């Protein structure tokens, strides 16, 4: 139980349904959908689409998603990959010939085909109960009437506003400036897009006037995109991957997502007595940082579109984790892994919903960097993701850019199982941090017996690009001890990530937790 005399938030308990996400309007809409007879999939889709209006710098209909879910009455976890592919005409060699060694973040070359809408339409039909028109109605309403800008959203909006270019500046700035807290943001062009999708389904987005608007914008910016690239957009059902850790199984998406990195990191940590350490001490932070360096180095070498990747079994093999754990010196920091040439981001949204039948949905949805590519379609104002910057231009690398290929993806929804039973859908936002965030969240629960809200609230650290970012919740003494071990320690300007989770108790009671690093909350009924 938390100390009620110190700042913090209580977990939310409910019996009939619960949603946790990064914006309260979206959580409220999800609960409204459940009350109207929708299931957890309906609620998650409705909330996710609205988040594109509430947090447009993080996500939107020009982006991608990944979903893990289990149907009510079943403990089988299913995975849907809603990540888009590079246009058929994309070529790493063409960019190398221009003298480039990475894909420019604000270029049309960074824009892969947005596949979230395809995924939402597919899941609404196959797994939902109340129909796409009902699910999109709240987002249409708020896109038209507006959403007051929340504090964390305003912070991120101002930080990322320089990304916006051309017509995107008109659509997402107010007289050329980012909004202040409480200023009302409207997106009438997106409202019209969503109305057409509600009436005509996915084809309204991937063919005809809306697709033509996106293609024209991309071609004007030098892209190779064609209408056929959009009409061919498709999501895929995949088989989740998992690994045990101290009494639970962590379930992740397979590549092209980076979930295998979280599994490898936990497998490495399992070789240390983490539970005997101070959860906010230097020893735990050091061991975790070293495990992250090793797991992320493997990610950088191997992870890619599954059709082009052959080392997944090697990454997840117990002997791989054992050999890597043996490289960790408890008294000295190792060098950082070789940096990626592809881009890594920090911006996404996550939503999780569990309904009265215990259908559980874990959904993550993003446009990659803040405001994506900064390009918005001229007529409808659809911000286009720059997920293609997640490709490398390194010749022969499994993640090398090529037409029709999916890039290595950073966004990963998670689920926990206990003795075969679905225990907890959860997600940790924060781009590159996500595998580390999954590993730390699981360790907080299992090694230190924290409840989900406490596990989320707990201060974070993350070794990234040669710097060990240590949140202000750690003591100065710990920062000094980490520096003495050889880490380059800094306090991050922005809080590290954000998280939500719902624990499904054995008696059916739902327990929701939501990260104070974001504007959102958990709501149940």
N, C-alpha and C positions, 0 to 999 in steps of 0.2 A: 504494500500500500504506500502511496506517495505521501510526502510530508505536506499537509495542507496549509502550513505556515510559510511555505516557499512557493515561488511562481511555478506554474505548471498547468497541466490539464488532465482531467480524469478521462479514463476510458469510457466509451459509450456502450451500453448494454441494451439489447433488444431481442425480441422473439420472432417477429414476423418478417423482418428484413432489415438490412443495414447497408449503407454505402459509405465509403471513405474516399475522399479525393481532395485535390488541391484548391478547389474554389467552392464556397458554400452554396452558390446558386446551382451549380451542377449537382452537388450532393442532394439538395432539396428536390430538384427535378427528378433525379433517380428514384427517390422515395415516392414522389407523386406517381411515377409510372408503376411502381410496385403496388401502390394502393388502388390503382385503376385496373389491376388484374394482369399487368405485365410481369414477366419473370426477370431474373437477374440479368439475362442477356439483353432484354429490352431496355432495362434501366441503365446498364453500362453504356450501351450505344447512345441513348438519349443524353446521358450526362457527358459522354466523351465529345459528341458533336457540339454541344453547348460550350465546352471548354475551349473550343476554337474561337469562340466569340469572347469569352471571359479572359482568356490568356492567349491572344493571337500571336504574341512573340514566341510562344512555346509550341503551338500546334495549330492545326487547321486542316481543311479539306484538301489542301495541296500537299498533304504529307502521307506518312505510312503508319502502320500499327502492327503489333503482335498481340495475340490473345491466347491465354490458357484458360480452360474452363472444364468443369465437371457438371454433368446433368444432375438434377435432383434425384436422390435415391441411388446414385452411382458414385463410386470412387475412382472411376476411370478418368484420367486427366487427358484432355485432348488439346492439341495445339494447332492454331491457324496462323500461318505466315502471311501477313498483309504488307510485305515490303515490295517496293517497286523495282523494276529493272531499268537498266540504261537503255536509251533509244537504240534501235538497230544500227543506226549510223555512227555510234560512238566508237572512237578509236584512240587507244593509248598512244600509238605511234604518231598519229596526227598531232597530238599535243606535245609529244617529245620533239617532233620536228619544228614546233614553234619555240623550242628552247625551254619548255616548262618541265619541272621535276615534280610538280604536284598540281592538282586541279584547283584553279582559283575558286574561292568560296562564293563569290558574287557573280559567277559566270553561268551562262546557260549550260555549259558543259557539266556543271555540278548538279543539274536537275535530272533526277530519275523520275520515272512515271509514277505519280502519286496513286497509291493503291489502297488507302484507308477506306475510301467510299465504296470501292468494290467489295472490300471485306465486310463493312457494316451492312451493305445490302444483302450479301450472301448469308451472314449470320442472322439477320433479322428474319429472313425467309426460312432458314433451316432450323434455327434454334429458338427464335422469338415467338411471341404469342399474339401481339396486338397490332402488328403491321407497321411498315415503314413510315406511313404518313403520320401516325400518332407519335412515333418516336422523334420525328424531326420537327414537330410542331413547336416544342419549347424553344429550340434553337432559332427557328424562323421568327418567333415572337421577339426574342431578345435581340436578334440581329437587326430587326426593324426598329424596336422601341429603345434599344440601347442598354448597356451594362455600365454601372459606375465602376471606374477603374480601382482595383484593390491595391493596398499598399505594396505588397511584394511585386505585383504586376507592374505598378508604376516604376518601381526601382529597376526592374529588368528592362522595361520599355525604354527608359532613358539611357540605360547602358548600351542597348543594342540599336538605337534609332539610326545611327550613322550607316547601318547596313542597308537601309531602305533606299531604293533608287527609282527614278522615273515616276510612273503613275502610283507606285506603292507609297511614295511620300504623301501624295494627296489622300490616299485611302487610310493611312495609318498614323498620320501626324495632324496636329491641330494648329493651323496657321504656321506650319513648318516646324513645330515643336512637339516633343512628347507630351502626353497628358499628365496632369497632376492627379494626385489621389482624389477620387470621388468624381472626377470629370467623366462624362458619359460618352462611351464609344458606341458607334453604330456602324453596321456593315450591310447596307441595303442591297448591294450587289450579291453578297453571299445569301441573303434571305431569298432572293429570286432563284439562285442556283438550288438551294435546298427545297424550295417549292417544286421546282421541276423534277428533282430526284424523288420527292414524295409522290408525285403523280406518275412518273414514268420509269422509276428505278435507275439502276446503274447506267443504262444507256444514255440517259439524259446528261450524264457527266462525261462519259467517255466517247460519245459521238455527237455530231451536230454542233450547234452554236457555242456551247460551253467549251467543248474540246477544241474547236476552231479558235476560240479566244486564247486559250492557253498556248496552242501551237504557234499562232501568229506572234504572240509575245516572245516565245522562245526563239523562233526563227529570226525575228528582228534583232535579237541579242546574239545571234551567231550559232544557235543550236541546230542540231541535226534532226530534231524531233519531227515526227510525221503523225498524222491522224491515226494511221494504222498502229503506231506504238501505243496510243491511248486506248483504242478499241480492243487491243489484245490484252489489256491489263487483267490479271487474275491472281487470286489468293490461292494458297495451297494448304492442305492439311498435312501436318508432319507428325513424326513420332517424338515425344519429349525424351530428354535425357535426364538422368538423375544420379545422385550420389548420396550415401548415408553420412550423417555427422551426429555423433553423440545422441542417438536415439530417434532422430528424425531423418527423413529423406528430403533433400532439396530437389525440386523438379524444375527444369528449365527448358527453353526452346533449344533445339539443335542449331548449328550454323545454318544461315549466315548471321544469326544473332550471336552475341558473345557470352551466352549463358554457360558454355563449357568452361570459360575462364573462371567463373564463380565456383564451379564444381572442382576444378583443379586447385584453386586457392584453398578451399575447405579441405581437400585431400592433403594438401601440404600442411595446413594448420593442425590436422589430426595427429601429426607426429610430435606435437608439443603439448605440454600440460598447461594449456591456456587457462583452464579453470583455477589453477593454483596461483595465477598472477592477479595483480591489482587491475580491475577492468579499466581504470584511468591512469595506469602507471606507464612508465617508459618502456618496461620490458615487453608488455603486450603490444604497445604501439610499434615497437621496433620489429618484433617477430612478424607482425601483420604486414608492416611495410615491406619487409624482405620477401615474404610470401607473395605479396602483390607484384613486386618487381619480376619475380620468376614466372608467375602465372601470366602476367601481361606480356612478357617476352615471348612466351609460347603462343599467345593470341596473335601477336604481331607477325609471327613467322607463318602460322598455319591457317587462321580462320578466314573463310571466304564463302562465296556461293558454294553450297554443298556439291554441286555438279563439278566443281573445280578443286575440291578439298579432299585429301586422302589421309589426314593424320588425326582425325577425331578420336579414334580408338587409342592412339598413342597418348593424346592429351589426357584422356580419362583413365588410363591404366594405372593401377595402384603402384606399380614399380616406377612409373614416371614421377609421381608425387614423392615417393620415397627417395629417389635420387636427387630430386630438387631440394627437398627438405634438408638433406645432408650438406648442401652448399651454404646453408644459413649459419653465420657466425653470431652467436648470441651477444657478442661484445663488440661487433664492428659492422657498420653498414657497408653493403656492396655497392658497386657502381650502378647507376640507373641503366635499364635496358636501352638498346639502340632505339632512337626515336622513330616513330611512324612518319612516313612521308605523307600518308593520308591524314585527313583532318578528324579530330575528335571534338565533340560538343559537350555542352552542359545543360541543354534546354529540352524539356519534354514535359508531358503530363502523364499521370497515372490515375486510374480509377479501379476500385474493386467493389463488387456488390455480391451479397449472398441473400437469397430470398427464403421464404418460409419453408420451401421444399428442400432447402440446402443446395440448390444450384449455386455454384460458386464461379465467379468470373474475375479474371485478373487481366487487365487490358492496359496497354501502354501505347502512346500515340504522339507523334512528333513531326516537326518540320526540320529537324537537325539543329542547326545553329539558330541563335536568336533572330527571328524573322526570316529564317531559311536563307535562300539565295538573295533576298532583298528584292526579287522580281515579283511583281504581281500582274496578273492578266489585266489587259487594258479595260475591258468592258465590265467584268464582274468583280475585279479586285481580289482574285484568288492568289494568295501568297504561295509561291512554289518552293518546295523544299530544296535544299542543296545536299541531299543525301549522297549524291554521286561523288562528293568530295571525300567520301569514305573509301573510295578506290585508291589504289596506288598506281603510279605510272612506272613502277619498277618492272622491267621486262622479265617475264617468266615467273613472277610471283603469282601464287594462286589467287590473290585479290587484285590482280591487274585489271584495269578498266577494259571492258569489251562490250560490244553491242549485245543486248538481250540478257546481260548478266546482272545479278544482284550484288551490291557491295557488302562488305562486312558491316554489320549493324550494331550499334551500341545499345539500343533500347531492348530491355529484357523484362518481361513480367515473370513473377515467381510464384510457386506454390510449395507448401510443406505438407508432407504426409507423415502420419504416425501410425505404425503397425498396419499399413495398408489403407488407412482412413484419411480422407482429405481433412487436413487440420487448419490450414491457413493460406488463403490467397494474399499475396503481398507484393509490393513493388518499391524499389528505391530509385528515385530519379537522380540525375547528375551526370549524364554522359559517360565518360570514361570511368567515373567512380562506381558505376552500377554493380559490376561483379564484386568489387571490394565491399560495397554497401550491402549486397546480399550476404556475403560471407560474415561481415561484422554483425548484421542483424541476427543471423542464425546463431552465431557464437554468443551474442548477448543473451539470447533466449536459453540456449542449451548449456553453455559453460557457466553462466552467472545467474541463471534462474530468473531473469527479468521478465516482467509482463510485457506484452507488445508495446504499450505506450511508453514505458520506461526504456525499452530497447530502442525505440525510435528517438526519444528525447536525448539519449545519452550523447555526449560530445563525440565528434568524429575526427579522424585524421586520415590522410591519403597521400601516398607517395606517387607523385605524378611529374614526369619530365625532369627528374633530378631534384625536385623540391618536395619536402615533406610538409604538406599543409596541415596545420594543427589548429583546430578551432579554439576560440577563446575559453571554452569550457574546461580546457586543460590548465593545469597550474604552470606558472613560470618555471618552477623547479623541474617539472617533467620536460618542458621545452629545452631547458639547459642540458638535462641528462641525455636527451636525444641528440642534441648538438654535439655533446661529448662523444657519442657513439659514431659520429661522422655524418649525420644527416644535415642537410641544408634546410633548416626549419624556418617556416614563415607562418604567420597568421593570415588566412585567406581573407580577401576583401568581401567575398560572398560566402554565405553559409554553404557547407558541403552537402549538396543534394537535398532531397526531401523524400518522405516515405509515407505509405499508408498500409494498413493491414486489417484483416478481419479474422479473428480466431473463432472457430466453430467448436464450441464445447460439446462434450459427449451427450449432455442432456438437451442439446439443440439451442441453447442460449448463444447469442452472437455477441462478440466483444470487438468493438471497433477502435482503432487507433489512427491518429493523423498527426503529421509532423508540424510543429510550430514554426519550422523554417519556411513554411508556405502559408498562404492565406486560408487554406481549406479547413475541413473538419470531417468528423464522422457523424452521421445522422442515422437514426434507426426509428422503427415504430413497432 
